[in-house]
Amino acid sequence: MSLVLKPTIVDSLNCLTINFQDSTGVYSPGNTGGYNAPNIAVADVTRSVLSIILPDGTTLTYDETDGFYPLFPNTNGSLWSVPTTDIGNASDVAISDWITQLTYSIFVSSAETTVTTYVAILCNATCCVNRLLAKVDFTSGCDPCDNTNLQNYLKAKGLLDAINGALACSPQMPNRASALLTKLTEFCNNTGCGCG
């Protein structure tokens, strides 16, 4: 088995950063695509590059000039935070949710290992789902006449799970995930969750 890079996005709590993580892990019988023998070791990597396509179509790239390398690759769970200002926002403006293409490359001498995938930036959507859950009154029992808060939460959570599921099942085909994100964003705006 050869190295299988696993780039992931970790939601930020304040929606002011996009957090990238290398989730490739260490080689083991259960992770045959991980770093170290018989695959490439982290210490053998001579360069790494992260590219993210922004909503306006421009590409944001991080490499050794930004300190991305030698911090990445790693197996310690470190995060690379892309601040909202790098996306073109003011420092206090939340990053909008979107489905984006991410490319992560590592180099050993002249050999390159690259993965390009679609990922979801879902900080505001996650905030909405959490706020809708907080509105559900679990203390007074079930009121079958007015379960609007529960219904709103279940619909939003279902859409959020469907976005993640669409990308997990077919990460190279983001259209379904984008359509679901549009529905979730509209739903959240209509319920007044106050996120994003």
KOLMAR-759834 format. One record per atom (N, C-alpha, C): z, y, x. Coordinates in steps of 0.1 Angstrom, whole numbers, padded with zeros to 4 digits, always signed. Each point is the difference from the previous one (the first is absolute). Layout:
// residues N
ZYX/...
This chain:
// residues 196
+0000-0012+0008/+0000+0012-0008/+0000+0012+0009/-0007+0011-0004/+0000+0012+0007/+0009+0010-0006/+0002+0011+0006/+0009+0011-0005/-0006+0006-0013/+0009+0001-0010/-0003+0006-0013/+0008+0012-0002/-0006+0012+0002/+0008+0013-0002/+0003+0002-0014/+0013+0004-0003/+0004+0002-0014/+0006+0014-0001/-0008+0010-0002/+0005+0014-0002/+0005+0002-0014/+0011+0007-0001/+0006+0002-0014/+0004+0015-0001/+0002+0004-0012/+0005+0013-0003/+0013-0002-0007/+0010+0008+0005/+0014-0001-0005/+0002+0013-0007/+0003+0000-0013/+0003+0012-0008/+0011+0009+0006/-0003+0013+0000/+0011+0009+0004/+0008+0004-0012/+0012+0004+0002/+0009+0003-0011/-0003+0014-0006/-0005+0009+0009/-0002+0014-0004/-0015+0004-0002/-0009-0010+0002/-0014+0002-0002/-0006+0011+0009/+0007+0003+0011/-0005+0009+0010/-0006-0006+0012/+0000-0014+0001/-0006-0007+0011/-0007-0013-0006/-0010-0005+0008/-0005-0013-0002/+0005-0008+0012/+0007-0011-0003/+0006-0008+0011/-0008-0012+0003/-0006-0001+0012/-0008-0012+0004/+0010-0009+0008/-0003-0013-0003/+0008-0011+0008/-0009-0011+0004/+0001-0005+0012/-0007-0012+0004/+0009-0012-0004/-0005-0007-0010/+0008-0012-0005/-0006-0013+0005/-0007+0000+0011/-0007-0012+0006/+0011-0010+0003/+0011+0004+0006/+0011-0009+0004/-0003-0008+0013/+0009-0008+0003/+0000-0009+0012/-0006-0013-0004/-0008-0006+0009/-0006-0013-0002/+0011-0011-0002/-0002-0008-0010/+0009-0011-0003/-0008-0010-0008/+0005-0012-0003/-0007-0010-0008/-0003+0006-0014/+0008+0008-0005/-0002+0006-0013/-0008+0013+0000/-0003+0005+0012/-0007+0013+0002/-0010-0002+0012/-0010-0008-0002/-0009-0004+0011/-0009+0012+0004/+0000+0011-0008/-0008+0012+0003/+0008+0010+0007/+0012-0003+0004/+0009+0010+0006/-0002+0002+0015/+0007+0010+0005/-0001+0004+0014/+0006-0011+0009/-0004-0001+0012/+0005-0009+0011/-0008-0013+0000/+0002-0008+0011/-0008-0012+0002/+0000-0009-0012/-0011-0005-0003/-0013+0000+0007/-0009+0012-0003/+0005+0010-0008/-0007+0012-0003/+0003+0011+0010/-0005+0012-0003/+0002+0011+0009/+0015+0004-0001/+0006+0004+0011/+0014+0004+0000/+0000+0016-0001/+0010+0005-0006/+0001+0015-0001/-0001+0006+0014/+0006-0006+0010/+0000+0006+0014/-0014+0000+0006/-0009-0008-0006/-0014+0000+0006/-0009+0011-0006/+0005+0007-0010/-0008+0010-0007/-0001+0013+0009/-0012+0005+0001/-0002+0012+0009/-0003+0013-0008/-0002-0002-0013/-0003+0012-0009/+0001-0005-0014/+0004+0009-0009/+0000-0002-0015/-0004+0012-0007/-0007-0002-0012/-0005+0012-0007/+0003-0003-0015/+0004+0010-0008/+0002-0001-0014/-0009+0011-0006/-0008-0003-0010/-0009+0009-0007/+0003-0001-0015/+0001+0011-0007/+0002+0000-0014/-0010+0010-0006/-0007-0004-0011/-0009+0009-0006/+0007+0007-0011/+0000+0014+0001/+0007+0009-0009/-0008+0001-0013/+0007+0005-0011/-0007+0001-0013/-0013+0009+0001/-0001+0009+0009/-0012+0008+0001/-0011-0006+0008/+0003-0013+0005/-0011-0007+0007/+0001+0001+0015/+0008+0010+0005/+0002+0001+0015/+0009-0011+0005/-0001-0003+0013/+0007-0010+0006/+0011+0005+0009/+0012-0004-0001/+0011+0004+0008/+0003-0012+0010/+0000+0003+0013/+0001-0010+0010/+0012+0003+0009/+0007-0011+0003/+0012+0001+0009/-0003-0010+0012/+0003+0004+0012/-0002-0009+0012/+0010+0004+0011/-0003-0002+0012/+0009+0003+0011/+0002+0015+0001/-0009+0008-0004/+0002+0015+0001/+0011+0005-0009/+0003-0008-0011/+0010+0004-0009/+0013-0008+0002/+0000-0009+0009/+0011-0009+0002/+0000-0013-0008/-0011-0002-0008/-0001-0012-0008/+0001-0012+0010/-0008+0001+0010/+0001-0010+0011/+0008+0006+0011/+0011-0005+0005/+0003-0015+0001/+0011-0004-0011/+0003+0009-0010/+0009-0004-0010/-0005-0012-0008/-0013+0000-0002/-0007-0011-0007/-0010-0007+0009/-0001-0013-0001/+0007-0009-0009/+0014-0003+0004/+0007-0005-0010/+0014-0005+0002/+0004-0010-0010/+0011-0007+0003/+0005-0010-0009/+0014+0004-0005/+0004+0012+0002/+0014+0004-0003/+0002+0008-0013/-0011+0001-0008/+0000+0007-0013/+0000+0015+0001/-0003+0006+0011/-0001+0014+0001/-0011+0006-0009/+0002+0012-0004/-0009+0006-0009/-0007+0012+0007/-0012+0002-0004/-0008+0012+0004/-0001+0009-0012/+0006+0012+0000/+0000+0008-0011/-0011+0011+0001/-0009+0000-0011/-0010+0010-0001/+0005+0011-0009/+0003+0012+0005/+0006+0010-0008/-0010+0006-0010/+0005+0006-0010/-0008+0006-0010/-0009+0011+0006/+0005+0007+0010/-0008+0010+0007/-0013-0005+0007/+0001-0013+0004/-0012-0005+0007/-0011-0003-0011/+0004-0001-0012/-0010-0002-0011/-0005+0013-0005/+0006+0011+0004/-0005+0013-0004/+0009+0007-0010/+0011-0006-0003/+0010+0006-0009/+0010+0009+0007/+0006+0009-0007/+0012+0007+0005/+0011-0010+0002/+0009+0004+0009/+0011-0010+0004/+0009-0005-0012/+0000+0008-0011/+0009-0004-0011/-0008-0005-0012/-0013-0003+0002/-0009-0005-0011/-0001-0015+0001/+0003-0007-0010/+0000-0015-0001/-0015-0005+0002/-0001-0011+0006/-0013-0007+0002/-0004-0006-0013/-0012+0002-0004/-0005-0006-0013/-0002-0014+0002/+0001-0008-0010/-0003-0014+0000/-0016-0002+0001/-0004-0010+0008/-0014-0003+0000/-0002-0014+0007/-0011-0006-0002/-0004-0012+0006/-0009+0004+0012/+0004-0005+0012/-0007+0005+0012/-0004-0012+0009/-0010+0003+0009/-0004-0010+0010/+0008+0003+0012/+0005-0010+0006/+0008+0001+0012/-0006-0010+0011/-0002+0005+0012/-0005-0008+0011/+0011+0000+0011/+0003-0012+0004/+0010-0002+0011/-0007-0008+0011/+0000+0005+0012/-0006-0007+0011/+0009+0000+0012/-0001-0012+0007/+0007-0001+0013/-0010-0005+0010/+0002+0004+0013/-0009-0003+0011/+0008-0007+0011/-0007-0010+0005/+0005-0007+0012/-0011+0001+0010/+0001+0009+0010/-0011+0003+0009/-0012+0005-0009/-0011-0007+0000/-0012+0005-0008/-0001-0008-0013/+0009-0010-0002/-0001-0007-0012/+0008+0007-0011/-0006+0000-0012/+0006+0007-0012/+0003-0009-0011/+0011+0001-0006/+0004-0007-0013/+0002+0011-0010/-0007+0000-0011/+0000+0010-0010/+0001-0006-0014/+0008+0007-0009/+0000-0004-0014/-0002+0013-0008/-0008-0001-0010/-0002+0011-0009/+0003-0005-0014/+0008+0007-0007/+0004-0004-0013/+0003+0012-0009/+0001-0002-0012/+0004+0010-0010/+0015-0001-0002/+0007+0011-0001/+0014+0000-0003/+0003+0011-0010/+0011-0002-0007/+0004+0010-0010/+0011+0009+0004/-0002+0012-0001/+0011+0010+0002/+0006+0003-0014/+0012-0005-0002/+0005+0000-0014/+0014+0006-0001/+0004+0010+0008/+0013+0005+0000/+0003+0006-0014/-0009+0009-0005/+0002+0006-0013/+0001-0010-0012/-0009-0010+0001/+0000-0010-0011/+0013-0008+0001/+0005-0003+0011/+0012-0008+0002/+0012+0009-0006/+0000+0013+0004/+0010+0009-0005/+0000+0000-0016/-0012+0001-0006/-0001+0000-0014/+0006-0013-0006/-0004-0011+0005/+0005-0013-0005/+0016+0000+0001/+0005+0004+0011/+0015+0000+0002/+0006+0010-0010/-0006+0011-0002/+0006+0010-0010/-0001-0005-0014/-0010-0007-0003/-0002-0006-0014/+0011-0011-0002/+0002-0008+0010/+0011-0010+0000/+0013+0006-0002/+0003+0011+0006/+0013+0007-0001/+0002+0005-0014/-0010+0003-0008/+0001+0004-0014/+0004-0011-0009/-0002-0012+0004/+0003-0011-0009/+0015-0002-0001/+0005+0000-0013/+0015-0001-0002/+0003-0015-0002/+0006-0005+0011/+0004-0014+0000/+0014-0002-0005/+0008+0011-0002/+0014-0001-0004/+0003-0001-0015/-0010+0005-0008/+0003+0000-0014/-0006-0011-0008/-0005-0010+0007/-0006-0011-0007/-0015+0003-0003/-0006-0009-0006/-0014+0001-0003/-0002+0007-0014/-0007+0011+0000/-0004+0006-0013/-0014-0003-0003/-0003-0009-0009/-0014-0003-0003/-0008+0011-0006/+0007+0010-0006/-0007+0011-0006/-0005+0010+0010/+0007+0002+0011/-0005+0009+0010/+0002-0005+0014/-0011-0007+0004/+0000-0006+0014/-0011+0007+0008/-0003+0013-0003/-0011+0007+0006/+0002+0000+0016/+0013+0003+0004/+0002+0001+0014/-0003-0013+0007/+0004-0011-0006/-0002-0013+0006/-0015-0003+0000/-0007+0003-0011/-0015-0002-0001/-0007+0008+0011/+0004+0013+0002/-0006+0008+0010/+0002-0006+0014/+0012-0004+0003/+0003-0006+0013/-0009-0012+0002/+0000-0009-0010/-0008-0013+0002/-0015+0003+0002/-0005+0009-0007/-0014+0004+0001/-0003+0005+0014/+0009+0010+0005/-0002+0005+0013/+0002-0010+0011/+0010-0008-0001/+0002-0011+0010/-0011-0010+0000/-0005-0003-0012/-0012-0009+0000/-0012+0005+0007/-0003+0013-0002/-0011+0007+0006/+0002+0000+0015/+0012+0004+0005/+0003+0000+0014/-0002-0014+0006/+0006-0010-0006/-0002-0014+0005/-0015-0004+0000/-0007+0004-0010/-0015-0003-0001/-0007+0007+0012/+0003+0012+0004/-0006+0007+0011/+0002-0009+0013/+0013-0003+0002/+0003-0008+0012/-0007-0014+0000/+0000-0005-0012/-0006-0014-0002/-0015+0001+0003/-0007+0011-0005/-0014+0001+0002/-0003+0001+0015/+0008+0008+0007/-0003+0001+0015/+0004-0013+0007/+0010-0007-0004/+0004-0012+0006/-0010-0011-0002/-0006-0001-0012/-0010-0010-0002/-0014+0003+0006/-0003+0013+0000/-0013+0003+0005/+0001+0014+0007/+0006+0000+0012/+0002+0013+0007/-0013+0007+0004/-0011-0006+0000/-0012+0007+0004/-0008+0006-0012/+0006-0002-0012/-0006+0006-0013/+0010+0008-0007/+0000+0013+0004/+0011+0009-0005/-0003+0006-0014/-0011-0002-0006/-0004+0007-0012/+0010-0004-0012/+0004-0012-0001/+0009-0004-0010/+0014+0007+0002/+0004+0000+0012/+0013+0006+0003/+0000+0015-0003/-0011+0007+0004/-0002+0014-0003/+0000+0003-0015/-0007-0008-0008/+0000+0002-0014/+0014-0002-0006/+0008-0010+0005/+0013-0002-0005/+0009+0012+0004/-0002+0005+0012/+0008+0011+0005/-0002+0013-0009/-0013+0002-0003/-0003+0011-0009/+0007-0001-0014/+0001-0013-0005/+0007-0002-0013/+0015+0002+0002/+0005-0005+0011/+0015+0002+0002/+0003+0015+0002/-0008+0007+0008/+0003+0014+0002/-0001+0008-0013/-0010-0003-0009/-0001+0007-0013/+0013-0004-0008/+0003-0012+0000/+0012-0005-0008/+0013+0007+0005/+0002+0001+0013/+0012+0006+0005/+0000+0015-0003/-0012+0007+0001/-0001+0014-0004/+0004+0002-0015/-0005-0009-0008/+0003+0001-0015/+0014-0003-0004/+0007-0008+0009/+0014-0003-0003/+0010+0010+0006/-0005+0009+0008/+0008+0011+0006/+0010-0005+0010/-0004-0010+0008/+0010-0006+0010/+0003+0010+0011/-0008+0010+0002/+0003+0011+0010/-0002-0004+0014/-0009-0010+0003/-0003-0004+0013/-0014+0005+0004/-0002+0005+0012/-0013+0004+0005/-0007+0010-0007/
